[in-house]
Amino acid sequence: MGVLFVGAPAVPEMVRLAQRAEQQGFESVWVAETRMTRDAFVPAAAIAQATKHVRIGTGIVNVYTRNPVALAISFLSLNELAPGRTIVGLGAGSPRVLAPQGIPFHKPLTRLREYCEVIPRLMRGETVSYDGHAVTLDEARIEDVLSTHGRGLHAEMPLYLAATGPKAMRYAGSVADGMLMNVCLSTTYVADKLELLEAGARDAGRSLADIEVAMGILSCPNVDEELGRADARRFIALYLGTMPNIAKETGLPQRTLDDVGNALFGEGLEAAVKLVPEEAIDTLAVAGTPEQCRKRLDEYRAAGIDVPVLAPVEGAMEAAIDFLSPVALAG
């Protein structure tokens, strides 16, 4: 089981909570970079320094705001702090987050594919030339020119992809060591997309057993069921509004998605929250009492998730770590 920080809380608090999660038996900690808030690498580095055993993954960083060489260097630097514990988590990101930065969401799968073709090679220390649609490299090589042993930085790290659509999911099955399914998606979605992931694995002469299937799961446990559901509703409104490419996979009516998104970017979050239906909380989140949350986590595992990665909202993080941890579940 893992825990995911989706842009919050503040970095020192992430570190404290990551240490607590490690003590409670979580085996991985993930840091998202999905909105214009905190980046992934600074918190991940701080967490790497403060922990001993947990795997540390980016969940995810997008392939638009950094070029592949910069990403490869960043992951190699993180791996120096957590050797053998670093997970390279990549995805396309969101058009509504990229647009305000002046970055068009153009050919996301092509761009993701090209990054995946060059980043592992760069991290292995290869000299890479590449002439693609989004990536152009001319004998690029990561090196440490001041190294006394004369060798450049290099390392092998597992590649995890966050894919949502069918083409991206099938591609991930062909190349990735792991899949990190997105937050705010249902168990029905999991079962459907595992077929695509397995098909992609077969295309590459592999099987689904070769891919670790993780999923970020919105987690809002509270001894007061309604408070837990209210926390989930607020996050769902934000996510549906800012991640339209993911929202369309939720199974909710398009009219609902449009209304939530328009309210979020028009009147604000509080207006959007009022438009999130009850069934969205039931199908897209683990919310309510600790007992209800544990039952929902079991449903995600039964649907095919190997590693549930709790994504608690701010204010529910300690409750999620304490009530839903492997130590608590074993007890």
C-alpha positions in Angstrom: 0.0 0.0 0.0 1.2 3.5 -0.8 0.3 7.1 0.1 0.1 10.0 -2.4 0.5 13.7 -1.8 -1.5 15.6 -4.5 0.2 19.0 -4.2 -0.4 19.4 -0.5 0.3 19.8 2.4 3.4 22.0 2.8 6.7 20.1 2.2 7.8 19.8 5.8 4.4 18.3 6.6 4.7 15.9 3.7 8.0 14.7 5.2 6.5 14.2 8.6 3.6 12.3 7.2 5.8 10.2 5.0 7.8 9.1 8.1 4.6 8.3 9.8 3.4 6.3 6.8 6.7 4.3 6.8 6.2 3.5 10.5 2.7 2.3 9.8 3.8 -0.2 7.1 3.2 1.7 3.9 5.7 0.6 1.3 5.6 3.5 -1.1 5.2 7.3 -1.0 4.3 9.2 -4.1 4.3 12.9 -4.9 2.1 14.4 -7.6 2.8 17.4 -9.8 -0.6 17.7 -11.4 -1.6 21.3 -10.6 0.2 24.7 -10.4 1.3 24.1 -6.8 4.3 22.3 -5.4 6.6 20.4 -7.7 7.3 16.7 -7.2 11.1 16.6 -7.0 11.7 18.9 -4.0 9.2 17.0 -1.7 10.5 13.7 -3.0 14.1 14.6 -2.2 13.1 15.7 1.3 11.2 12.5 1.9 14.1 10.4 0.5 16.4 12.0 3.1 13.9 11.4 6.0 13.0 7.7 5.3 14.8 4.4 5.0 12.7 1.8 3.3 9.7 3.2 1.3 9.9 3.5 -2.4 9.5 7.0 -3.6 7.8 7.8 -6.8 6.6 10.8 -8.8 2.9 10.3 -9.3 3.2 11.9 -11.7 5.4 14.5 -13.5 4.2 15.5 -16.9 6.2 15.4 -20.1 5.5 19.0 -21.2 7.0 21.3 -18.6 10.5 19.7 -18.6 12.6 18.4 -21.4 13.6 14.7 -21.2 17.2 15.4 -20.4 16.2 17.6 -17.4 13.8 14.9 -16.2 16.5 12.2 -16.5 18.9 14.3 -14.5 16.3 15.0 -11.8 15.5 11.3 -11.4 19.2 10.4 -11.3 19.7 13.0 -8.6 16.8 11.7 -6.6 18.1 8.2 -6.9 21.4 9.3 -5.3 19.3 10.1 -2.2 17.2 7.0 -2.3 19.2 4.4 -4.3 17.1 1.5 -5.4 13.9 3.2 -4.0 13.2 5.7 -6.8 10.3 5.2 -9.2 10.1 7.2 -12.5 6.5 8.2 -12.8 5.5 9.9 -16.0 2.3 11.0 -17.6 0.8 13.6 -20.0 -0.7 15.9 -17.5 -3.8 18.0 -18.0 -4.6 20.5 -20.7 -6.3 22.9 -18.2 -3.1 23.0 -16.1 -0.8 23.4 -19.1 -2.9 26.0 -21.0 -2.3 28.9 -18.4 1.4 28.2 -18.8 1.2 28.7 -22.6 1.8 25.0 -23.3 -0.6 23.3 -25.8 -1.7 19.8 -25.0 -0.6 18.6 -28.4 -0.2 14.9 -29.3 0.1 13.7 -25.7 0.6 10.0 -26.4 3.2 10.8 -29.0 5.1 13.0 -26.6 4.8 10.4 -23.8 6.1 7.7 -26.1 9.1 9.7 -27.2 10.0 10.6 -23.6 9.8 6.9 -22.6 12.1 6.0 -25.5 14.9 8.4 -24.5 14.7 8.9 -20.7 15.7 5.3 -19.7 18.6 5.4 -22.2 19.8 8.7 -20.8 19.6 7.3 -17.3 21.7 4.3 -18.3 24.5 6.7 -19.4 24.0 6.3 -23.2 24.7 8.9 -25.7 21.3 9.6 -27.3 20.5 11.1 -30.7 16.8 11.2 -31.5 14.7 13.0 -34.1 11.0 12.8 -33.1 7.9 14.9 -33.1 8.4 16.3 -29.6 11.9 15.3 -28.8 15.1 16.2 -30.6 18.4 15.2 -29.1 21.9 15.4 -30.7 24.3 13.1 -28.9 22.9 14.0 -25.5 24.7 12.4 -22.6 24.4 12.9 -18.9 27.8 13.1 -17.3 29.6 14.2 -14.2 32.7 15.9 -15.5 34.1 16.5 -12.1 33.8 12.9 -11.0 37.1 11.5 -9.7 36.2 8.0 -11.1 35.5 9.4 -14.6 32.1 7.9 -15.0 28.9 9.7 -15.7 25.7 9.4 -13.6 23.7 6.3 -14.5 21.1 4.0 -12.9 18.3 1.6 -13.8 15.0 2.7 -12.3 11.5 1.3 -12.8 9.2 3.2 -15.2 5.6 3.8 -14.2 3.1 5.4 -16.4 -0.1 7.2 -15.5 -2.4 6.6 -18.5 -6.1 7.1 -18.8 -7.3 6.7 -22.4 -7.4 3.3 -24.2 -4.4 4.0 -26.5 -2.2 5.2 -23.7 -3.3 2.3 -21.5 -2.3 -0.2 -24.2 1.0 1.5 -24.8 1.7 1.4 -21.1 1.1 -2.3 -21.1 3.8 -2.7 -23.7 6.7 -0.7 -22.0 6.0 0.1 -18.4 7.2 -1.7 -15.3 4.1 -0.4 -13.5 0.9 1.5 -14.0 -0.4 4.2 -11.7 -4.0 4.6 -12.5 -5.4 8.1 -11.8 -7.4 9.3 -8.8 -11.2 9.6 -9.0 -11.9 6.6 -11.1 -14.2 3.7 -10.4 -13.6 -0.1 -9.9 -15.5 -0.6 -13.2 -12.9 1.5 -14.9 -10.2 -0.6 -13.4 -11.7 -3.9 -14.7 -12.2 -2.4 -18.2 -8.7 -0.9 -18.5 -6.9 -4.0 -17.2 -7.9 -5.7 -20.4 -6.2 -3.0 -22.4 -3.1 -3.1 -20.2 -3.0 -6.9 -20.7 -3.4 -6.5 -24.5 -0.5 -4.1 -24.6 1.6 -6.5 -22.6 0.9 -9.3 -25.0 1.9 -7.0 -27.9 5.4 -6.8 -26.3 5.6 -10.5 -25.5 4.8 -9.9 -21.8 1.9 -10.7 -19.5 -0.1 -8.6 -17.0 1.9 -10.3 -14.2 4.9 -8.3 -15.4 3.2 -5.0 -14.6 2.6 -3.8 -11.1 -0.8 -2.1 -11.1 -1.1 0.8 -8.6 -3.9 3.3 -8.3 -4.2 6.7 -6.6 -7.4 6.4 -4.5 -9.1 9.4 -3.0 -9.3 8.5 0.6 -11.3 10.5 3.2 -11.9 8.4 6.4 -13.7 10.1 9.2 -15.5 8.8 12.3 -18.3 11.1 11.1 -19.4 9.6 7.8 -20.8 12.9 6.4 -17.6 14.8 7.1 -15.6 12.2 5.2 -18.0 12.4 2.3 -17.9 16.2 2.3 -14.1 16.1 2.1 -14.4 13.8 -0.9 -17.0 15.9 -2.6 -14.7 18.9 -2.5 -11.7 17.2 -4.0 -13.9 15.5 -6.7 -15.2 18.9 -7.7 -11.6 20.2 -8.1 -10.4 17.2 -9.9 -13.3 16.9 -12.4 -12.9 20.6 -13.2 -9.1 20.6 -13.7 -8.6 17.1 -15.3 -11.2 16.9 -18.1 -9.3 14.1 -19.9 -9.7 12.0 -16.7 -13.2 13.2 -15.9 -14.6 11.8 -19.1 -13.5 8.3 -17.9 -15.5 8.5 -14.7 -18.8 7.4 -16.2 -20.6 10.5 -15.0 -22.9 12.3 -17.5 -21.1 14.8 -19.7 -23.6 17.5 -18.6 -22.5 17.0 -15.0 -18.9 17.2 -16.0 -19.5 20.4 -18.0 -21.5 22.0 -15.2 -18.8 21.2 -12.6 -16.0 22.5 -14.8 -17.9 25.7 -15.8 -18.8 26.4 -12.2 -15.2 25.9 -11.0 -13.7 28.3 -13.5 -16.6 30.7 -13.3 -18.0 31.0 -9.8 -15.3 29.1 -8.0 -14.8 25.9 -6.0 -17.7 26.3 -3.6 -20.2 26.5 -6.5 -18.6 23.5 -8.2 -18.9 21.4 -5.0 -22.7 21.8 -4.9 -22.9 20.2 -8.3 -21.1 16.9 -7.5 -23.7 14.2 -7.2 -23.8 11.6 -4.3 -23.1 8.8 -6.7 -19.8 10.4 -7.6 -18.7 10.0 -4.0 -19.8 6.4 -3.9 -18.0 5.4 -7.1 -14.9 7.6 -7.3 -13.7 7.8 -3.7 -13.0 5.8 -0.5 -15.0 8.0 1.9 -16.9 7.7 5.1 -16.2 5.8 8.3 -12.9 3.8 8.6 -14.9 0.6 8.2 -16.6 1.8 5.1 -13.3 2.9 3.6 -11.6 -0.4 4.3 -14.5 -2.2 2.5 -14.1 0.1 -0.5 -10.3 -0.6 -0.6 -11.1 -4.3 -0.7 -13.3 -3.6 -3.7 -10.4 -1.9 -5.5 -8.1 -4.8 -4.8 -10.7 -7.3 -6.0 -11.0 -5.3 -9.2 -7.3 -5.9 -9.9 -5.3 -3.2 -8.1 -2.1 -4.6 -6.7 -1.1 -1.4 -4.8 -3.8 0.9 -3.5 -2.1 4.3 -3.2 -4.1 6.4 -0.7 -4.6 10.0 -1.8 -6.0 11.7 1.3 -7.3 15.3 1.2 -5.5 17.8 3.4 -7.0 17.5 6.9 -7.7 13.7 6.5 -4.1 12.6 6.0 -3.3 11.5 9.5 -6.6 9.7 9.7 -6.0 7.9 6.4 -2.5 6.8 7.5 -3.7 5.7 10.9 -7.0 4.1 10.1 -6.2 2.5 6.7 -2.5 1.6 7.1 -1.2 -2.0 6.7 -0.6 -2.0 10.4 -4.2 -1.0 11.2 -5.6 -3.4 8.6 -3.5 -6.3 10.1 -4.9 -5.5 13.5 
